[in-house]
Amino acid sequence: MIKVKTDEELALMREPGRVVGKVLREIEAYVKPGVSTLELNSIVEEIILSEGATPSFKNYNGFPAAACISVDDVVVHGIPSIRLLKEGEIVSIDVGAYKNGFHGDAARTFAVGEISPAKQKLIDVTKQSFFEGLKFVKIGGKLGDVSHAIQAYVEKYGYGVVREMVGHGIGRRLHEDPSIPNYGTAGTGFTLRKGYALAIEPMITLGDYHITIDRDGWTCRTRDGSPSAHYENTVIITDNDVEILTL
């Protein structure tokens, strides 16, 4: 069941969204060769706590960290470790914050030093695919139109759209209905309403879209070893428009 938020609840969601946006803006300065993903996680957690929020991901279903930090062929759910970032890699940082009784959730993919044009284009296309989908987030729209717009844009470039990992509703719980695939058929799915809060998150690969899960039960990788990028924001549907909470 999709939870419709009141105006008061939507207002409360702006604060955790703001915290997440701040984290992702500030963490970029620390993404550089020689930094460990564990160090990045510590900085993420420190910023969240300094804002009077708590990390949504830490201990969520047993996840051990404040951020999912996914390097190169890791699509999502990378567990921070002593692994050092290397020049030419790309790293996706996915962050959630809980405040005012609500969650915010967003992700960005960053370059580690100088990266190849192919990786930069993957990052750019993944980001733009979110905004292509966002064009269809409106009262009376169909959720399938959002999914279809993301897929159509991405596949023009020959990239893979991960099937198993999807976006989601968000609110008092980190993951709520509906599931939001990044592929689908236009004109299908739930009709969008005022008061919906959605975490839309294209996860796109430079190669094939098939994935594998590591033995840790979390780390999701591309099966063919190709790089992957991730771009996510929490958005809400208001009377007049759609509002991005996590920029």
Steps between C-alpha positions, in 0.01 A plus 500: 500500500639840402499748786367846414671766709321804638634850438638493855680171440645622171632806681669278758666300220683806372744496792641146458508569128705813562744304720553236231557766236758670720686174559525428128617852420768496769629144455609567140801699624631190678471265202856465375763233438640346818191557714334189639129440467495455879633856541227631272240313702628659822472847349146428380395386846664798668312746278167324555543499877613865503164590345306332779403209277588131509625281213207314344716218366703410807371169638213503248437128444851449637686740268811603695563857382351847461552505122501254213825567315528317168811512281512438122321169433308513830150620418367558853534393865879510509620457858763757607842350573871578512505475120669810355353686204716504187547756227255442216235320703145619556325472834130515581407626846146427617386675819190501719418724797219476755366814668159635600365145483575469128776380268682663211697294247725593208809390309765644271786352297833682521821486300819398683757731349514493121262247345445377146256677270292180494458502878420871505233454236351214703477729805344779293244278329401337827442839662302633205286185490369593845387837366346337193290285734421798722319669210221246548467531878176697535150465634306265272813361333579131480794348681579295189559823308779590744662158467463495122654846459810395696541179301444663161755771567766263633464237231553760227862493614522123507525480879344237723213572739528285813176308554526354849579824686229765492387826655230516765253701699641667809372666814483385861660181369808499281338268246129531434273416209514539208801333341632722221683306227728686262340319206139447404205562272356847452142550612509223761539482876368705789341839439708763677332714765573804710676393818709223347867496604729305271868406487576475129842348432630393159776237528666473161783288363750556224445142389240232561230558764532163676633502856646270764498528880821438698513246780460783753136512392516872417753596235323510163730485195463497125537144381723599209724722715399821323485829694169618642363841600220600739302822537215541748283765661203503734212690341152596617186581302335821622193696387679674217815313417756235587766606750848347533594489869858376474679734260 
